[in-house]
Amino acid sequence: MYKFPVAYFNSNNGMGRLAFGDGPMIKLSGDNPLEQLQNFIDEHEGKHLLVNLSYDLKNNIEDLTSTNPNYLNFPLGYAWVPKYMVDLDNENLDFVQGQKDSESLNFLDHFMQEEIDENYKEFPHKLTPRITKEAYLEDVRSLQDSIQQGDIYEINYCQEFFAEDVEIPHQLDAYFKLNHLTRAPYSSFFFIDHFTLFCGSPERYLYKKDNHLISEPIKGTKKRGKTIEEDDILKELLLNDPKERAENVMIVDIVRNDLSRIALPNTVKVEELFGIYTFETVHQMVSRIGCDIAPETSFTDILRATFPMGSMTGAPKISAMKLIEERECFQRGIYSGSIGYIRPNGDFDFNVVIRTLVYNHDTKYLSCAVGGAITIKSDPELEYEECNVKVKGILDGMNA
């Protein structure tokens, strides 16, 4: 693999950000990872930073614990100052950190060749579910009992699919193959330490520009149709589906509540409700919530108020996260967490890590977690099938 970290943020609209090269790096661990992260950010003020955040940082934000097995061994996160950062705008290259030299140009040439070469290598790996269908159905029914009792209103329940003794020698090739399937707006590739993330996320966790924050939760999905006319019908069905709208509103309320903890008075606004957006394989219902924050609000102040994304927990958020730990049988790690970058002026953009393959080079372990929102009206059998469809959609394309 590469001798230095590599990250690529791909909007799939002709623009992207590529970071690579040795530079200062920190692995978040211990009892004070958020303090470690903020100190690192402060120490490297004025630089472009790359960050990934494990879902399990929740335990350092709220009074929560994780005792489930950490099969992937992913840490609480990483932060890194790349030697080179290049903005890619169609055919234009803009070095925003580091200089054009033989090292950077050689890697850029390699990257561009991987991007344009669609003769993808074989990806012959099969994934096994961590739990049986019977155990999954039992968990969903138990969670619905908790909803019936009023403990929660909705919960995002996930399961892990995995493979062992996996070799992935051509990792950028594998990422571009995944991206060819998903064409997601918050797609990313991240190689750091001994992990590689192949992420096809359509969901934005948080975006900051100046003193304005935006979060764009997704709840509500329909498959793409075979024709434009069928697409239009499916989009209309999604827009008017009472179950999908109810789930979306619940998550919007969570995000509004989270943002209100750091927002300036009277600035939290729902900027878009029930927006229907079309992606490569699905239509999705996306809402947008924004607020203004005080200039002195730090990055980790924002994390403490809003992390993890409410679409990946449920409502009420803390109660849902406690039940997630009781019912799921693995630590989510980077899944449900976030990948993003921080600009020198403090602006940033972070996704939600879903539709993602995670690979541990040391243990040769490959993981893909999937899940969905469980409500009182959910059909456990259909939820189970939806999880399998999500994994199959990724692997069928990767194995083609």
C-alpha positions in Angstrom: 0.0 0.0 0.0 1.0 3.7 0.0 3.9 4.9 2.2 1.8 7.8 3.4 -1.8 8.6 4.2 -4.2 9.3 1.3 -7.7 10.8 1.4 -10.0 11.8 -1.5 -13.3 13.6 -1.1 -15.4 13.2 -4.2 -18.6 15.2 -4.8 -19.2 13.4 -8.1 -20.0 16.7 -9.9 -16.6 17.2 -11.3 -15.0 18.5 -8.1 -13.0 16.9 -5.4 -10.2 17.3 -2.8 -7.2 15.0 -2.8 -4.9 14.9 0.2 -1.7 12.9 0.5 1.8 12.8 1.9 3.4 12.5 5.3 2.5 15.1 7.9 1.6 15.4 11.6 -1.0 12.8 12.6 -2.8 11.8 15.8 -4.7 8.7 16.7 -7.5 9.5 19.2 -7.6 7.2 22.2 -8.0 7.1 26.0 -10.3 9.1 28.2 -9.9 12.5 26.6 -10.0 12.1 22.8 -11.9 15.3 22.1 -9.3 17.3 24.1 -6.6 15.6 22.1 -8.4 16.5 18.8 -9.0 20.1 19.8 -5.3 20.5 20.9 -4.2 19.1 17.5 -6.5 21.4 15.6 -5.3 24.4 17.6 -1.6 23.4 17.2 -2.0 23.3 13.4 -4.2 26.3 13.0 -4.0 27.7 9.5 -3.5 24.3 7.9 -5.8 22.0 6.0 -6.7 19.0 8.2 -8.3 15.6 7.5 -10.3 14.0 10.3 -12.3 10.8 10.8 -14.4 10.2 13.8 -15.6 6.9 15.3 -19.3 6.5 16.3 -17.9 5.4 19.7 -16.8 8.9 20.5 -20.3 9.1 21.9 -19.0 7.5 25.1 -16.8 10.6 25.6 -19.7 13.0 24.9 -22.5 11.3 26.9 -22.6 9.0 29.9 -22.4 5.9 27.7 -20.3 2.8 27.3 -19.4 0.2 24.6 -18.8 -3.3 25.7 -19.5 -5.1 22.5 -16.6 -6.7 20.6 -14.5 -4.3 18.4 -13.8 -6.8 15.6 -12.4 -4.2 13.3 -10.2 -2.6 16.0 -10.8 0.8 14.6 -9.7 3.6 17.1 -11.7 6.6 18.2 -10.5 8.5 15.2 -7.6 10.1 13.4 -6.6 13.7 12.5 -3.8 14.4 10.0 -2.2 17.4 8.3 -1.4 16.3 4.8 1.8 17.4 3.1 -0.2 18.0 -0.1 -3.9 19.1 -0.6 -5.1 19.5 -4.1 -8.5 20.8 -5.2 -9.7 19.1 -8.4 -12.1 21.0 -10.6 -12.7 19.0 -13.7 -9.3 19.2 -15.5 -7.9 21.9 -13.2 -5.5 21.2 -10.3 -5.1 23.8 -7.5 -2.4 23.1 -4.8 -3.9 24.6 -1.7 -1.3 22.9 0.6 2.2 21.9 -0.5 3.9 22.5 -3.8 4.2 20.9 -7.2 7.3 18.7 -7.0 8.3 15.2 -8.2 6.7 13.5 -5.3 3.3 15.2 -5.6 3.2 15.0 -9.4 4.1 11.3 -9.5 1.3 10.5 -7.1 -1.1 12.7 -9.0 -0.3 10.9 -12.2 -0.9 7.5 -10.4 -4.2 8.8 -9.0 -5.4 10.1 -12.3 -4.6 6.8 -14.0 -6.6 4.9 -11.4 -9.6 7.3 -11.8 -9.9 7.1 -15.6 -9.2 3.4 -15.9 -12.6 1.6 -15.7 -11.1 -1.9 -16.3 -11.6 -2.6 -12.7 -9.8 -5.5 -10.9 -11.7 -8.4 -9.5 -13.2 -8.0 -6.0 -14.1 -11.6 -5.2 -14.9 -11.2 -1.5 -18.1 -12.5 0.1 -19.4 -11.1 3.4 -21.0 -13.1 6.2 -23.7 -11.7 8.5 -22.5 -11.4 12.1 -25.9 -12.5 13.5 -28.5 -15.0 12.3 -31.8 -14.0 10.8 -33.6 -15.3 13.9 -31.5 -13.1 16.2 -32.1 -10.1 14.1 -35.8 -10.6 14.1 -35.8 -11.1 17.9 -33.8 -7.8 18.3 -36.2 -5.8 16.2 -39.3 -7.1 18.0 -37.6 -6.3 21.3 -36.9 -2.8 20.1 -40.5 -2.4 19.1 -41.5 -3.5 22.6 -39.4 -0.6 23.9 -41.2 1.8 21.4 -44.5 0.4 22.6 -43.5 1.1 26.2 -42.5 4.7 25.4 -38.8 4.3 26.0 -38.0 5.5 22.4 -39.9 6.6 19.3 -37.5 5.3 16.6 -34.1 3.6 16.6 -31.4 2.9 14.0 -30.6 -0.7 14.4 -27.6 -2.1 12.5 -25.8 -5.4 11.8 -22.3 -6.2 10.6 -21.3 -8.2 7.5 -17.7 -9.3 7.4 -14.9 -11.3 5.8 -11.6 -12.6 7.1 -8.2 -13.2 5.4 -9.0 -10.6 2.8 -6.4 -9.2 0.4 -7.2 -5.9 -1.4 -4.0 -5.1 -3.4 -5.5 -2.4 -5.6 -7.3 -0.1 -3.2 -7.9 3.0 -5.3 -9.2 0.7 -8.0 -11.6 -0.8 -5.5 -12.8 2.7 -4.4 -13.4 3.9 -7.9 -15.3 0.7 -8.6 -17.5 1.4 -5.6 -17.9 5.0 -6.6 -18.9 3.9 -10.1 -21.9 2.1 -8.5 -23.0 4.9 -6.1 -22.0 8.3 -7.5 -22.7 9.7 -4.1 -22.1 13.4 -3.2 -20.1 12.7 0.0 -18.1 9.8 -1.4 -14.6 9.4 0.1 -11.5 7.2 0.1 -9.3 7.3 3.3 -6.1 5.3 3.8 -4.4 6.0 7.2 -2.3 4.0 9.6 -3.5 0.4 8.7 -7.1 1.1 7.7 -8.7 1.9 4.4 -12.2 3.3 4.1 -14.2 2.9 0.9 -17.1 5.2 1.4 -20.1 5.8 -0.9 -22.1 8.1 1.4 -25.0 10.3 0.2 -25.4 12.0 3.6 -23.9 15.2 5.0 -23.4 15.3 8.8 -22.2 19.0 9.1 -21.1 21.8 6.9 -19.7 25.1 8.3 -19.1 28.2 6.3 -18.2 31.3 8.3 -20.5 31.2 11.3 -23.3 29.2 9.7 -23.8 25.5 10.3 -25.9 23.1 8.1 -26.9 19.5 8.7 -28.7 17.4 6.1 -30.2 14.2 7.5 -31.5 11.5 5.2 -34.6 9.4 6.1 -36.7 7.9 3.4 -35.6 5.9 0.4 -37.1 4.5 -2.9 -35.2 2.6 -5.6 -34.7 4.2 -9.0 -37.2 3.4 -11.7 -36.3 2.0 -15.1 -37.7 5.1 -17.0 -38.0 8.8 -16.3 -41.8 8.3 -15.9 -41.3 5.5 -13.4 -38.8 7.7 -11.5 -41.3 10.5 -11.3 -44.0 8.2 -9.9 -41.5 6.8 -7.3 -40.4 10.2 -6.2 -44.0 11.3 -5.7 -44.7 8.1 -3.7 -41.7 8.8 -1.5 -42.7 12.4 -1.0 -46.2 11.4 0.2 -45.3 8.3 2.2 -46.6 9.0 5.7 -44.1 6.5 7.3 -41.1 8.1 5.6 -42.3 11.6 6.4 -42.8 10.7 10.1 -39.3 9.2 10.3 -37.8 12.2 8.6 -39.5 14.7 10.9 -38.3 12.8 14.0 -34.7 13.1 12.8 -35.2 16.8 11.9 -36.3 17.4 15.5 -33.2 15.6 16.9 -30.9 17.7 14.7 -32.8 20.9 15.6 -32.4 20.1 19.3 -28.7 19.3 18.9 -28.0 22.5 17.0 -29.9 24.6 19.5 -27.3 23.7 22.2 -24.7 25.8 20.4 -26.8 28.1 18.2 -27.2 31.8 18.6 -30.7 32.6 19.9 -33.5 32.2 17.3 -31.2 31.1 14.5 -32.1 27.4 14.2 -34.2 27.0 11.0 -35.5 24.1 8.9 -34.2 25.4 5.6 -35.7 22.5 3.6 -38.1 19.8 4.7 -38.8 16.6 2.7 -36.5 17.4 -0.2 -36.5 14.5 -2.8 -33.0 14.0 -4.3 -32.1 11.4 -7.0 -28.8 9.4 -6.8 -27.4 6.7 -8.9 -29.5 3.9 -7.6 -32.1 5.5 -5.2 -34.3 8.5 -4.5 -33.9 9.9 -1.0 -35.8 12.2 1.3 -33.3 14.9 2.6 -34.0 17.7 5.0 -31.7 20.7 5.8 -31.4 22.4 9.2 -29.2 25.4 9.7 -28.1 27.7 12.5 -25.6 30.5 13.3 -23.0 30.0 16.0 -20.7 32.4 17.9 -17.3 32.9 16.3 -15.5 31.4 19.3 -17.3 28.1 19.1 -14.7 25.4 18.7 -14.9 22.3 16.5 -15.2 20.0 19.5 -17.9 22.3 21.0 -19.9 21.5 17.9 -19.1 17.8 18.2 -20.2 17.6 21.8 -23.6 19.1 20.8 -24.3 17.2 17.7 -22.3 13.9 17.4 -23.2 11.3 16.3 -25.7 12.2 13.6 -29.3 11.7 14.8 -30.2 9.8 11.7 -27.8 7.0 12.9 -29.2 6.8 16.5 -32.9 7.4 16.9 -35.1 9.4 19.2 -34.7 10.3 22.0 -31.1 10.2 21.1 -29.4 9.0 24.3 -32.1 6.4 25.1 -31.7 5.1 21.6 -27.9 4.8 21.8 -28.2 2.9 25.1 -30.6 0.4 23.4 -28.3 0.2 20.4 -25.5 -1.0 22.7 -27.8 -3.6 24.3 -29.0 -5.1 21.1 -26.2 -4.8 18.5 -23.4 -7.3 18.8 -20.5 -5.3 17.5 -18.9 -1.9 18.0 -19.8 0.3 15.0 -16.4 2.0 15.0 -16.2 4.4 12.0 -19.5 3.2 10.7 -22.2 5.8 11.7 -19.2 8.2 12.4 -17.9 10.8 10.1 -15.1 11.6 7.6 -14.3 15.2 6.6 -11.9 18.1 6.3 -11.2 21.4 8.1 -10.0 24.4 6.1 -7.4 26.8 7.4 -10.1 29.4 8.3 -12.1 26.8 10.4 -14.8 26.0 7.8 -15.4 22.3 7.4 -17.5 19.6 5.7 -18.2 16.2 7.1 -20.2 13.2 5.9 -22.0 10.4 7.6 -20.2 7.1 7.2 -22.8 4.8 5.6 -22.6 2.5 2.5 -19.0 1.9 3.4 -16.4 -0.9 3.3 -13.7 -0.7 6.0 -10.5 -2.8 5.8 -7.9 -3.5 8.4 -4.6 -4.2 6.7 -3.0 -5.8 9.7 -5.8 -8.4 10.4 -7.0 -8.6 6.8 -10.5 -8.1 8.1 -13.2 -6.5 5.9 -16.4 -5.0 7.4 -19.6 -3.5 6.0 -22.3 -2.5 8.5 -25.9 -1.7 7.4 -29.1 -0.8 9.2 -32.3 1.0 9.1 -34.8 3.0 11.1 -37.1 0.8 13.3 -40.5 2.2 14.2 -43.6 0.6 15.7 -44.9 0.1 12.2 -41.7 -1.6 10.9 -42.1 -5.2 9.5 -39.1 -7.1 11.0 -38.9 -9.4 8.0 -38.9 -6.5 5.5 -36.2 -4.7 7.6 -34.0 -7.9 7.5 -34.5 -8.1 3.7 -33.6 -4.4 3.3 -30.3 -5.0 5.1 -29.5 -7.8 2.8 -30.4 -5.8 -0.3 -28.1 -3.0 0.8 -25.1 -5.3 1.2 -26.0 -7.2 -2.0 -26.2 -4.0 -3.9 -22.7 -3.1 -3.0 -21.1 -6.6 -3.4 -22.9 -7.5 -6.6 -21.5 -4.5 -8.2 -18.0 -4.9 -6.7 -18.0 -8.6 -7.7 -19.1 -7.9 -11.3 
